[in-house]
Amino acid sequence: MDHLSGMDAMFLHLESAEMPMHVGALHVLEVPEELREEFFESVRTFVAQRIHLASIFTRKLANMPFDLSNPVWVEDEDTDLDHHVHHITLPKPGSNRQLQQTIARLHSSLLDRSRPLWEIYIIDGLKSGEVALYTKLHHAAVDGQAGIEVGRALFDMEPGGRKIKPPRPKLRRNQYQLGVAELMGAAILNSGQQVFKLAKMIPEVGGAAKRLFARGEGSSGPGLPGLLKPKQWLAPSTPLNTAITNQRSFAGRTVPLAEIKQIAKAFEVSLNDVVMATVSGTLRRYLKESQELPSGSMRAAAPVSLRQSGDDTENNQVSILTVDLATDESDPLVRLRRISAAATRSKESLTTYRSAIPTDFPLLAAPWLISGAASLFGRSRMADWLPPAANLVISNVVGIPVPLYFAGAKVLSFYPVSIPSHGMALNVTVASYNGRMDYGLIACRRALPDLNEMGDYLLEEHQRLLALAGSGTSSVPEPETKASCSH
């Protein structure tokens, strides 16, 4: 029996039909000719031999009596691969657009909580002859860094794979769910442990509060007076800041990693600053065309890891920073430098307070209290009129610098597929892989019905920054906006 931390459980309690809380990835595979005919069957065998390498594949949730406490993970003694591993063939012509629409549809459905919270899809029928792999994992079980550990279970460094030692036989309890007394005892024990952890953190929390009061407007980050100003924590309203439906749109785009490094080196900023500036310029152009660009600067919510070096536990240890995107600035180089400065200030603030951020905390009746509040927030459409703290999520996942293989097929791409939410209908997540940077754009289809145009603008904005880096000029003119039309 393994308890969910308070942070892990939040991803369960906040989930609704409109806001599934799973993350995924789209990989395009180059399958050798000799493996194509029986590839799906070989994948099922491949997965069956490896599911013991990461606990997410073989554990499921057990709810506490009356939902008085967070669920626990228990071992699933009868993992049904027919439920978890699926095969889809695209209709002709098998275009990339059809593939993206299929990913959007698959990503919109909830995972079955009575089973281990993962699914794998093999998608063939692409006119290119390639095969797609789509993986889907619940965020309650895995964050971005722990997902890398899951990837190590599924992917190899060589086409022939590696020899996997079979799991040791375990004693079967033949028990579908645990008893009420056992669960209640575990809940009481875990709550006590959580209270003890929080009590140990009191000195650090007090120190963080003291540092917060001591910081002033002239420091590298805002103190308490600055944080109390609305401009420090509110973003302008945009069409992205709305209550969402469960329907999704998805677009994947790729740029060479070497080009992002060239831009970063030329302007002495980080790779993540370049990603932020690329997305910022894309949003500015996209919203300007529809005359919906706000006069104030948009802000991004950026997940950051709290995980210590060497910690490979498969749980969530994350916090959120907000970063000024400078969308009110027309000059792309000035915009990049503003973003870099804002990101630096946010990172410094996190460094100051990160040890005081709890990742585990007790909360009596959390499942029905938080779930009820989340449901009320979504159904009342409060996100349509509440001022947002951020306009969208932008996340950067550290990837793998070398080619990987899955069931003998070469992995060509790694497009992240993440989580839109009420109030932030667009999520842009990027991952580096084998000399490329893959952007995964996922959104509520009602708010952004077709992300392909935004994806194309993203590539153009990247080329604009690259031209600046290569030419040494201070600026290039903004692209002309298209004339809007009504129907």
Residue pairs with C-beta under 8 A, 6 or more apart in sequence:
1 62
1 72
1 73
1 74
1 178
1 186
2 55
2 59
2 72
2 73
2 74
3 70
3 72
3 73
3 186
3 190
4 12
4 70
4 71
4 72
4 73
4 140
4 315
5 315
5 316
5 359
5 360
6 70
6 194
6 358
6 359
6 360
6 361
6 362
6 363
6 366
7 315
7 316
7 317
7 318
7 359
7 360
8 70
8 140
8 141
8 315
8 316
9 70
9 71
9 140
9 366
9 367
10 370
11 21
11 138
11 139
11 140
11 316
12 21
12 61
12 70
12 71
12 113
12 138
12 140
12 367
13 366
13 367
13 370
13 371
13 374
14 21
14 370
14 371
14 374
15 21
15 110
15 371
15 374
16 374
16 375
16 378
17 110
17 246
18 243
18 244
18 245
18 246
18 378
18 422
19 244
19 246
19 374
19 378
19 419
19 420
19 421
19 422
20 107
20 108
20 109
20 110
20 111
20 246
20 419
21 138
21 139
21 140
21 419
22 107
22 110
22 111
22 117
22 136
22 137
22 138
22 139
22 419
23 136
23 137
23 139
23 142
23 144
23 147
23 416
23 417
23 418
23 419
24 103
24 106
24 107
24 134
24 135
24 136
24 137
24 416
24 417
24 418
25 134
25 135
25 414
25 415
25 416
25 417
25 431
25 440
26 99
26 103
26 132
26 133
26 134
26 252
26 413
26 414
26 415
26 417
26 440
27 132
27 133
27 134
27 135
27 406
27 411
27 412
27 413
27 414
27 415
28 130
28 131
28 132
28 133
28 411
28 412
28 413
29 130
29 131
29 132
29 133
29 406
29 409
29 410
29 411
29 412
30 130
30 409
30 410
30 412
31 39
31 130
31 131
31 408
31 409
32 159
32 408
32 409
35 42
35 407
35 408
35 409
36 131
39 122
39 124
39 131
39 407
39 409
40 87
40 122
40 124
42 407
42 408
43 85
43 120
43 122
43 406
43 407
44 81
44 85
46 161
46 406
46 407
47 81
47 84
47 85
47 120
47 154
48 81
49 164
49 166
50 57
50 153
50 154
50 164
51 57
51 58
51 79
51 153
52 58
52 166
52 167
53 152
53 153
53 164
54 149
54 150
54 152
54 153
54 314
55 73
55 314
56 116
56 117
56 118
56 137
56 141
56 142
56 150
56 314
57 79
57 84
57 116
57 118
57 153
58 75
58 76
58 79
58 116
59 73
59 74
59 75
59 76
59 116
59 141
60 73
60 74
60 76
60 113
60 114
60 115
60 116
60 117
61 71
61 72
61 73
61 74
61 113
61 114
61 117
62 71
62 72
62 73
62 74
62 177
62 178
62 183
63 71
63 367
64 70
64 71
64 72
64 183
64 184
64 187
64 367
65 180
65 183
65 184
67 365
67 367
67 368
68 187
68 364
68 365
69 187
69 190
69 191
69 364
69 365
69 366
69 367
70 187
70 190
70 363
70 366
70 367
71 367
72 183
72 186
72 190
73 141
74 178
75 170
76 115
76 116
77 172
77 173
77 174
79 115
79 116
80 115
83 112
83 115
84 115
84 116
84 118
84 119
84 120
85 119
85 120
85 122
86 119
86 120
86 121
86 122
87 121
87 122
87 124
88 102
88 121
88 122
88 123
88 124
88 125
89 123
89 124
89 125
90 98
90 99
90 102
90 123
90 124
90 125
90 126
91 98
91 125
92 125
92 127
93 127
94 125
94 126
94 127
94 128
95 127
96 126
97 452
99 123
99 126
99 132
100 250
100 251
100 252
100 452
101 250
102 123
103 134
103 250
103 417
104 247
104 248
104 249
104 250
104 442
104 445
105 248
106 121
106 134
106 136
107 136
107 248
107 250
107 417
107 442
108 246
108 247
108 248
109 246
111 117
111 118
111 119
111 136
111 138
117 137
117 138
117 140
117 141
118 135
118 136
118 137
118 138
118 141
119 135
119 136
120 133
120 134
120 135
120 136
121 132
121 133
121 134
121 135
121 136
122 131
122 132
122 133
123 131
123 132
123 133
123 134
124 131
124 132
126 132
130 412
131 409
133 406
133 411
134 417
135 154
137 147
137 150
139 316
139 419
140 316
141 314
141 315
142 150
142 314
142 315
142 316
143 305
143 307
143 315
143 316
143 317
143 318
144 303
144 305
144 318
144 395
144 397
144 398
145 305
145 307
145 317
145 398
146 307
146 312
146 313
146 314
146 315
146 316
147 397
148 398
148 400
149 312
149 314
150 314
151 400
151 404
154 406
155 400
155 404
155 405
155 406
155 411
156 162
156 404
156 405
156 406
157 402
157 404
157 405
158 405
159 405
159 408
159 410
160 408
161 405
161 407
161 408
191 362
191 364
194 360
194 361
194 362
195 362
197 358
197 360
198 358
198 361
198 362
201 356
201 358
204 355
204 356
205 356
207 356
208 352
208 353
208 355
208 356
211 352
211 353
212 223
212 224
212 227
212 353
213 223
213 224
214 223
215 221
215 222
215 223
215 224
215 226
216 223
216 225
217 223
217 225
217 226
220 344
220 345
220 348
221 345
221 346
221 348
221 349
221 352
222 232
222 349
226 232
227 233
230 387
233 322
233 389
234 387
234 388
234 389
235 241
235 296
235 297
235 298
235 299
235 322
235 387
235 388
235 389
235 390
235 391
236 294
236 295
236 296
236 297
236 298
236 391
237 294
237 387
237 388
238 287
238 292
238 294
238 298
238 391
239 287
239 290
239 292
239 425
239 447
239 448
240 391
240 392
240 424
240 425
240 426
240 443
240 447
240 448
241 383
241 388
241 391
241 423
241 424
241 425
242 381
242 383
242 384
242 423
242 425
242 444
242 446
242 447
243 378
243 381
243 382
243 383
243 384
243 422
243 423
244 378
244 383
244 420
244 421
244 422
244 425
244 444
244 446
244 447
245 444
245 445
245 446
247 444
247 445
247 446
248 420
248 442
248 443
248 444
248 445
249 442
249 443
249 444
249 445
249 448
249 449
249 450
249 451
250 417
250 440
250 441
250 442
250 443
250 451
251 441
251 451
251 452
251 454
251 455
252 413
252 415
252 438
252 439
252 440
252 441
252 455
253 438
253 439
253 441
253 455
253 456
253 458
253 459
254 413
254 436
254 437
254 438
254 439
255 436
255 437
255 439
255 459
255 462
256 435
256 436
256 437
257 432
257 435
257 436
257 437
258 435
259 462
259 466
260 271
260 274
260 275
260 437
260 462
261 271
262 466
262 469
262 470
263 269
263 274
263 465
263 466
263 468
263 469
264 270
264 271
264 273
264 274
265 469
266 468
266 469
266 470
267 333
267 336
267 337
267 340
267 469
269 336
269 337
269 340
270 340
270 343
271 396
272 343
272 396
273 336
273 339
273 340
273 343
274 336
274 465
275 394
275 396
275 430
275 437
276 300
276 302
276 323
276 325
276 339
276 343
276 394
277 332
277 335
277 336
277 339
277 465
278 458
278 461
278 462
278 465
279 300
279 325
279 394
279 428
279 458
280 298
280 325
280 326
280 327
280 335
280 339
281 332
281 335
281 461
281 464
281 465
282 454
282 457
282 458
282 461
283 298
283 325
283 327
283 391
283 392
284 293
284 327
284 330
285 457
285 461
285 478
285 479
285 481
286 453
286 454
286 457
287 293
287 294
287 327
288 481
289 481
289 482
289 484
290 484
291 484
293 327
294 327
294 328
295 328
296 328
297 324
297 325
297 326
297 327
297 328
297 329
298 325
298 327
298 391
298 392
299 322
299 323
299 324
299 325
299 389
299 390
299 391
300 322
300 323
300 325
300 390
300 391
300 392
300 393
300 394
301 320
301 321
301 322
301 389
301 390
301 392
301 393
301 394
301 424
302 320
302 321
302 322
302 323
302 343
302 346
302 393
302 394
302 395
302 396
303 318
303 319
303 320
303 393
303 395
304 318
304 319
304 320
304 321
304 347
304 350
305 317
305 318
306 317
306 318
306 319
306 354
306 357
306 359
307 317
311 317
315 359
316 359
317 359
319 350
319 354
319 357
321 343
321 346
321 347
321 349
321 350
322 346
322 389
322 390
323 339
323 342
323 343
323 346
323 394
324 338
324 339
324 342
325 335
325 339
325 391
326 334
326 335
326 338
326 339
326 342
327 335
329 335
329 338
330 478
331 474
331 475
332 461
332 464
332 465
332 468
332 475
332 476
333 468
333 474
333 475
334 475
336 465
363 369
363 370
377 383
377 422
378 422
382 422
383 422
383 423
386 423
388 423
388 424
390 424
391 424
391 426
392 424
392 425
392 426
392 427
392 428
393 418
393 419
393 420
393 421
393 424
393 426
393 427
393 428
393 429
394 428
394 429
395 416
395 418
395 427
395 428
395 429
395 430
396 429
396 430
396 431
397 416
397 429
397 430
397 431
397 432
398 431
398 432
399 414
399 431
399 432
399 433
400 414
400 432
400 433
400 434
401 432
401 433
401 434
401 435
402 434
403 410
403 411
403 434
404 410
404 411
404 433
404 434
405 411
411 433
411 434
413 433
413 436
413 438
414 431
414 433
414 438
415 431
415 438
415 439
415 440
416 429
416 430
416 431
416 438
416 440
417 429
417 440
417 442
418 427
418 429
418 440
418 442
419 427
419 442
420 426
420 427
420 442
420 443
420 444
421 427
425 443
425 444
425 446
425 447
425 448
426 441
426 442
426 443
426 444
426 447
426 448
427 441
427 442
427 443
428 439
428 440
428 441
429 439
429 440
429 442
430 437
430 438
430 439
430 440
431 437
431 438
431 440
432 438
439 455
439 458
441 451
441 454
441 455
441 458
442 451
443 451
448 454
460 479
464 476
464 479
467 476
468 474
468 475
468 476
